Amino acid sequence: MYSSDTQSETRDSISLLQSDIDAEACSNEYELGKETLITEVERLQDEQMIAEIEHLKIEELEIELSQLKWCSLYKLQQLLKQQNFPHAIASIDSLAQRLPNDTQVREWQARAYLGWGRKLSKEKNLKKARNCFNKALAVLPNSNSSRSQIQQEIHRLNELC
């Protein structure tokens, strides 16, 4: 049998070994936790950078759309002054497809159809004029005050027929 001193030394050795193992395991867990934390921080930073880049791209696209809108509306005004209605309508219809929810674009689209309808009406091309007035009504929001002007033109056409 072992003496009590030997048993005590063995217990102390086992205790020290277990403390070393626990310290190493703790250190390994710490390193693993640290690596996991660093990886998570890097992932979050990457996601944040991606979100910021996407936000900047969206802002850039909005600016480009706004520029397109104002350039197109300027071009439209020039075409309407020249009474070049087919080109004016082609231009505004194209813009309306790109910006379907833009009320200003819809109002200008209706103005183009209204102008062409009036011109056709003066030329006694009543069927095409009515089509233009109906298209003008179709693109305008229901709350728009221009609707009454268009409805008056349709009423006037109906009286002519």
Secondary structure, 3 states (H helix, E strand, C coil): CCCHHHHHHHHHHHHHHHHHHHHHHHHHHHHHHHHHHHHHHHHHHHHHHHHHHHHHHHHHHHHHHHHHHHHHHHHHHHHHHCCCHHHHHHHHHHHHHHCCCCHHHHHHHHHHHHHHHHHHHHCCCHHHHHHHHHHHHHHCCCCCCHHHHHHHHHHHHHHHC
